[in-house]
């Protein structure tokens, strides 16, 4: 059923396109500085700042209030840069990739590129997660994105055109098992994000010492099809310069019952994410209520 387009949707779409045009014509480094500034302003104005502070304090209870604020402000600055880069994604060609993105040679990357069948390529709300998926296309692999739908269908279409501007295929979250099997047989990579609360339908695993409901899909496909899971990150070094890194090449445990195998695999890749966040907490997007289904931390008072 087609989603109804309202006047507010049209206004949002026009403003998004105008912002996209402006950010596309401004020199890259100037646009990134502007994006970082807007991110820090959003933090200063308190846009989901309380949730972010709670999350950072939960993950790093040893941090002082000043350190929590520093991490939060830096995270918002990174997200501002990310939005600028996402808008300019259609201009990211092979030359851009070679100039600004260094590929870290890891055993997991070698295994991912040489594996004869499909791979589940997980990434997370860390660094520039959209660039991570796009960058896989420059490694001569068939890339598919598992994407959700925005409420505004006009903006949704615009975002997805940017995502597919380098030949990546887009899959909705209700994609059939048959589609994933076809991709696997062709040796492609199915990329999606897997670090937000999945509500009552998620698998509960430990994340920074707290139970967290985590999307089941990646582990379910991996266990069902015996597909390996890789954990990928785009690590910002300075300005537009970033490091493409694939950490871990995880195979499901065939000796465990199906549900236990899914939980065990989900815990393993969640631990990889946790260790990466410990290295660079400024690159994680903290504003999501990660523990909303499993703890009461967001209802507690005194967090400002």
RODO-325158 format. One record per residue (C-alpha): residue number from 1; z, x, y; residue in three letters. Coordinates in Angstrom, 1 decimal, decimal comma. Example, Ala and Ser with C-alpha at 12.3 -4.5 7.8 and 13.67 -1.06 7.14 Angstrom:
% residues 2
R mitor      z      x      y martor
R     1    7,8   12,3   -4,5    ALA
R     2    7,1   13,7   -1,1    SER
END
This chain:
% residues 304
R mitor      z      x      y martor
R     1    0,0    0,0    0,0    UNK
R     2   -1,0    1,4    3,4    UNK
R     3    1,8    2,2    5,8    UNK
R     4    1,8    0,3    9,0    UNK
R     5    1,0    2,4   12,1    UNK
R     6    3,1    1,4   15,1    UNK
R     7    2,8    2,2   18,8    UNK
R     8    5,6    4,8   18,5    UNK
R     9    3,8    6,4   15,6    UNK
R    10    0,6    6,8   17,8    UNK
R    11    2,6    8,2   20,6    UNK
R    12    4,4   10,7   18,2    UNK
R    13    1,0   11,7   16,8    UNK
R    14   -0,6   12,3   20,3    UNK
R    15    2,4   14,4   21,4    UNK
R    16    2,3   16,4   18,1    UNK
R    17   -1,4   17,1   18,6    UNK
R    18   -0,9   18,1   22,2    UNK
R    19    1,9   20,4   21,2    UNK
R    20   -0,3   21,8   18,5    UNK
R    21   -3,2   22,4   20,9    UNK
R    22   -0,9   24,2   23,4    UNK
R    23    0,7   26,4   20,7    UNK
R    24   -2,7   27,3   19,3    UNK
R    25   -4,1   28,7   22,6    UNK
R    26   -1,0   30,6   23,7    UNK
R    27   -0,9   34,3   22,5    UNK
R    28    0,9   34,5   19,2    UNK
R    29    3,9   36,6   20,3    UNK
R    30    4,4   34,6   23,4    UNK
R    31    4,3   31,4   21,4    UNK
R    32    6,9   32,8   18,9    UNK
R    33    9,2   33,7   21,8    UNK
R    34    8,9   30,2   23,2    UNK
R    35    9,5   28,7   19,8    UNK
R    36   12,7   30,7   19,2    UNK
R    37   13,9   29,7   22,7    UNK
R    38   13,4   26,0   22,0    UNK
R    39   15,3   26,5   18,7    UNK
R    40   18,2   28,0   20,5    UNK
R    41   18,2   25,3   23,1    UNK
R    42   18,3   22,7   20,3    UNK
R    43   21,4   24,4   18,9    UNK
R    44   23,0   24,6   22,4    UNK
R    45   22,3   20,8   22,8    UNK
R    46   24,0   20,1   19,5    UNK
R    47   21,1   18,8   17,5    UNK
R    48   22,7   18,6   14,0    UNK
R    49   24,9   21,5   15,0    UNK
R    50   28,0   20,0   13,4    UNK
R    51   26,3   19,7   10,0    UNK
R    52   25,0   23,2   10,3    UNK
R    53   28,4   24,6   11,2    UNK
R    54   30,0   22,8    8,2    UNK
R    55   27,4   24,2    5,8    UNK
R    56   27,7   27,8    7,1    UNK
R    57   31,5   27,7    7,0    UNK
R    58   31,4   26,3    3,5    UNK
R    59   29,0   29,0    2,3    UNK
R    60   30,9   31,7    4,2    UNK
R    61   34,5   30,7    4,6    UNK
R    62   35,4   34,3    5,7    UNK
R    63   33,2   34,0    8,9    UNK
R    64   34,8   33,5   12,2    UNK
R    65   33,7   30,6   14,5    UNK
R    66   31,7   33,0   16,6    UNK
R    67   29,9   34,4   13,6    UNK
R    68   29,1   30,9   12,4    UNK
R    69   27,6   30,1   15,8    UNK
R    70   25,6   33,3   15,8    UNK
R    71   24,1   32,5   12,3    UNK
R    72   23,5   28,9   13,3    UNK
R    73   21,7   29,8   16,6    UNK
R    74   19,6   32,5   14,8    UNK
R    75   18,7   29,9   12,1    UNK
R    76   17,5   27,5   14,8    UNK
R    77   15,5   30,2   16,5    UNK
R    78   13,8   31,1   13,2    UNK
R    79   12,9   27,4   12,7    UNK
R    80   11,4   27,3   16,2    UNK
R    81    9,2   30,3   15,2    UNK
R    82    8,4   28,6   11,9    UNK
R    83    7,1   25,5   13,7    UNK
R    84    4,9   27,6   15,9    UNK
R    85    3,4   29,4   12,9    UNK
R    86    2,9   26,1   11,0    UNK
R    87    1,0   24,6   13,9    UNK
R    88   -1,2   27,7   14,0    UNK
R    89   -1,6   27,8   10,2    UNK
R    90   -5,3   26,9   10,3    UNK
R    91   -5,9   30,2   12,1    UNK
R    92   -4,2   32,2    9,4    UNK
R    93   -7,1   34,0    7,6    UNK
R    94   -7,2   37,0    5,4    UNK
R    95   -7,1   39,4    8,4    UNK
R    96   -3,9   37,7    9,6    UNK
R    97   -2,4   38,0    6,2    UNK
R    98   -3,2   41,7    5,9    UNK
R    99   -1,9   42,4    9,4    UNK
R   100    1,4   40,6    9,5    UNK
R   101    2,5   40,0    5,9    UNK
R   102    3,6   42,8    3,6    UNK
R   103    3,6   42,0   -0,1    UNK
R   104    6,6   43,4   -1,8    UNK
R   105    5,7   44,7   -5,3    UNK
R   106    8,1   43,2   -7,8    UNK
R   107    8,0   42,7  -11,6    UNK
R   108    8,2   39,0  -11,0    UNK
R   109    5,1   39,1   -8,8    UNK
R   110    3,2   41,1  -11,5    UNK
R   111    4,2   38,6  -14,1    UNK
R   112    3,2   35,6  -11,9    UNK
R   113   -0,3   37,0  -11,2    UNK
R   114   -1,0   38,0  -14,8    UNK
R   115    0,5   35,0  -16,6    UNK
R   116   -2,3   33,3  -18,6    UNK
R   117   -1,2   29,7  -17,9    UNK
R   118    0,4   27,8  -15,0    UNK
R   119    3,6   28,7  -13,1    UNK
R   120    6,0   26,6  -11,1    UNK
R   121    6,3   28,5   -7,8    UNK
R   122    9,5   27,4   -6,1    UNK
R   123   10,3   28,1   -2,6    UNK
R   124   13,1   26,9   -0,4    UNK
R   125   14,0   26,1    3,3    UNK
R   126   14,2   29,8    4,0    UNK
R   127   12,1   31,9    6,4    UNK
R   128    8,7   30,4    6,7    UNK
R   129    8,4   28,4    3,6    UNK
R   130    5,0   26,9    4,4    UNK
R   131    3,5   30,4    4,8    UNK
R   132    4,8   31,4    1,4    UNK
R   133    2,8   28,7   -0,2    UNK
R   134   -0,3   29,4    1,8    UNK
R   135    0,0   33,2    1,2    UNK
R   136   -0,3   32,6   -2,5    UNK
R   137   -3,9   31,5   -1,9    UNK
R   138   -4,7   35,0   -0,6    UNK
R   139   -3,6   36,4   -3,9    UNK
R   140   -6,6   34,7   -5,6    UNK
R   141   -4,5   32,0   -7,4    UNK
R   142   -5,2   28,3   -7,5    UNK
R   143   -2,5   26,7   -5,4    UNK
R   144   -1,2   23,2   -5,4    UNK
R   145    1,6   21,8   -3,2    UNK
R   146    3,9   19,1   -4,2    UNK
R   147    4,5   17,2   -1,0    UNK
R   148    6,5   14,2    0,2    UNK
R   149    5,2   11,5    2,6    UNK
R   150    6,2   11,3    6,3    UNK
R   151    7,0    7,8    7,7    UNK
R   152    4,3    8,3   10,3    UNK
R   153    1,1    8,3    8,3    UNK
R   154   -0,9    9,8   11,3    UNK
R   155    1,5   12,8   11,5    UNK
R   156    1,6   13,0    7,7    UNK
R   157   -2,2   13,3    7,6    UNK
R   158   -2,2   16,0   10,3    UNK
R   159    0,5   18,0    8,6    UNK
R   160   -1,3   17,8    5,2    UNK
R   161   -4,6   18,9    6,8    UNK
R   162   -2,9   22,0    8,0    UNK
R   163   -1,3   22,6    4,6    UNK
R   164   -4,7   22,3    2,8    UNK
R   165   -6,7   24,3    5,4    UNK
R   166   -6,9   27,3    3,0    UNK
R   167   -8,0   25,4    0,0    UNK
R   168   -4,7   24,3   -1,5    UNK
R   169   -4,5   21,0   -3,3    UNK
R   170   -1,8   18,5   -2,4    UNK
R   171    0,1   16,5   -5,0    UNK
R   172    2,3   13,6   -4,2    UNK
R   173    5,8   13,6   -5,7    UNK
R   174    4,8   10,7   -8,1    UNK
R   175    2,1   12,9   -9,6    UNK
R   176    1,6   12,4  -13,3    UNK
R   177    2,5   14,9  -16,0    UNK
R   178   -1,3   14,9  -16,8    UNK
R   179   -2,1   16,5  -13,5    UNK
R   180    0,5   19,2  -13,9    UNK
R   181   -0,8   20,0  -17,4    UNK
R   182   -4,4   20,4  -16,0    UNK
R   183   -3,1   22,8  -13,3    UNK
R   184   -1,1   24,7  -15,9    UNK
R   185   -4,1   25,1  -18,2    UNK
R   186   -6,2   26,5  -15,4    UNK
R   187   -3,5   29,1  -14,6    UNK
R   188   -2,6   27,7  -11,2    UNK
R   189    0,6   27,7   -9,3    UNK
R   190    2,4   24,5   -8,4    UNK
R   191    4,5   25,1   -5,3    UNK
R   192    7,3   22,9   -4,1    UNK
R   193   10,7   23,0   -2,3    UNK
R   194   13,8   22,6   -4,4    UNK
R   195   17,0   23,0   -2,4    UNK
R   196   17,8   19,7   -0,8    UNK
R   197   20,3   17,0   -2,0    UNK
R   198   18,6   14,9   -4,7    UNK
R   199   21,2   12,1   -4,6    UNK
R   200   22,3   10,4   -7,8    UNK
R   201   19,2   11,4   -9,7    UNK
R   202   19,7   15,2   -9,2    UNK
R   203   21,1   17,8  -11,5    UNK
R   204   24,5   19,0  -10,3    UNK
R   205   24,8   22,8  -10,2    UNK
R   206   27,0   25,3   -8,3    UNK
R   207   25,8   26,3   -4,8    UNK
R   208   28,2   28,6   -2,9    UNK
R   209   31,1   27,5   -5,0    UNK
R   210   30,5   23,7   -4,4    UNK
R   211   28,8   21,2   -6,7    UNK
R   212   25,4   20,3   -5,3    UNK
R   213   22,9   17,6   -6,5    UNK
R   214   19,6   19,5   -6,9    UNK
R   215   16,0   18,1   -7,6    UNK
R   216   15,3   17,9  -11,3    UNK
R   217   11,5   18,1  -11,2    UNK
R   218   11,0   21,8  -11,3    UNK
R   219   13,2   22,3  -14,4    UNK
R   220   11,9   19,2  -16,1    UNK
R   221    8,3   20,4  -15,9    UNK
R   222    9,3   23,9  -16,9    UNK
R   223   11,2   22,7  -20,0    UNK
R   224    8,7   20,1  -21,0    UNK
R   225    5,6   22,4  -20,6    UNK
R   226    7,3   25,8  -21,2    UNK
R   227    6,1   26,8  -17,7    UNK
R   228    7,9   29,8  -16,1    UNK
R   229    9,5   29,4  -12,7    UNK
R   230    9,3   32,0   -9,9    UNK
R   231   11,4   32,0   -6,8    UNK
R   232    9,5   33,0   -3,7    UNK
R   233   10,5   33,8   -0,1    UNK
R   234    8,8   34,7    3,1    UNK
R   235   11,3   37,1    4,8    UNK
R   236   10,9   37,5    8,6    UNK
R   237   11,2   41,1    9,7    UNK
R   238   10,4   41,0   13,4    UNK
R   239    8,3   38,6   15,4    UNK
R   240    5,2   37,6   13,3    UNK
R   241    5,8   40,4   10,7    UNK
R   242    7,1   39,0    7,4    UNK
R   243    7,6   40,1    3,8    UNK
R   244    6,2   38,1    0,9    UNK
R   245    8,5   38,5   -2,0    UNK
R   246    8,7   36,9   -5,5    UNK
R   247   12,1   37,2   -7,1    UNK
R   248   12,7   36,4  -10,7    UNK
R   249   10,4   35,1  -13,4    UNK
R   250   12,5   32,5  -15,2    UNK
R   251   11,6   31,0  -18,6    UNK
R   252   13,4   27,9  -19,9    UNK
R   253   15,9   28,4  -22,7    UNK
R   254   14,3   26,9  -25,8    UNK
R   255   17,6   27,1  -27,8    UNK
R   256   19,3   24,5  -25,6    UNK
R   257   18,9   20,7  -25,7    UNK
R   258   16,5   19,4  -23,1    UNK
R   259   19,1   18,3  -20,5    UNK
R   260   21,2   21,4  -20,9    UNK
R   261   18,1   23,6  -20,6    UNK
R   262   17,2   21,8  -17,3    UNK
R   263   20,7   22,3  -15,9    UNK
R   264   20,9   25,9  -17,0    UNK
R   265   17,5   26,7  -15,4    UNK
R   266   18,3   24,9  -12,2    UNK
R   267   21,5   26,9  -11,9    UNK
R   268   19,6   30,1  -12,4    UNK
R   269   17,1   29,5   -9,6    UNK
R   270   19,8   28,1   -7,3    UNK
R   271   21,7   31,3   -7,8    UNK
R   272   18,6   33,3   -6,8    UNK
R   273   18,4   31,3   -3,6    UNK
R   274   22,1   31,8   -2,9    UNK
R   275   21,8   35,6   -3,2    UNK
R   276   18,9   35,6   -0,8    UNK
R   277   20,8   33,6    1,7    UNK
R   278   23,7   36,0    1,5    UNK
R   279   21,3   38,8    2,5    UNK
R   280   19,7   36,9    5,4    UNK
R   281   21,8   33,8    6,3    UNK
R   282   19,9   33,6    9,7    UNK
R   283   16,7   32,6    7,8    UNK
R   284   18,1   29,6    6,0    UNK
R   285   17,7   26,1    7,5    UNK
R   286   21,3   24,9    7,5    UNK
R   287   21,0   21,4    9,0    UNK
R   288   20,5   19,5    5,8    UNK
R   289   23,6   17,8    4,2    UNK
R   290   23,3   19,8    1,0    UNK
R   291   26,6   18,6   -0,5    UNK
R   292   26,5   15,0    0,7    UNK
R   293   26,4   13,5   -2,7    UNK
R   294   29,0   15,7   -4,4    UNK
R   295   31,7   16,5   -1,8    UNK
R   296   33,4   14,9    1,1    UNK
R   297   33,0   17,8    3,5    UNK
R   298   30,9   15,9    6,1    UNK
R   299   33,5   13,2    6,6    UNK
R   300   36,2   15,7    7,5    UNK
R   301   37,3   15,9   11,1    UNK
R   302   37,8   18,9   13,3    UNK
R   303   34,3   20,5   12,7    UNK
R   304   32,5   20,9   16,0    UNK
END
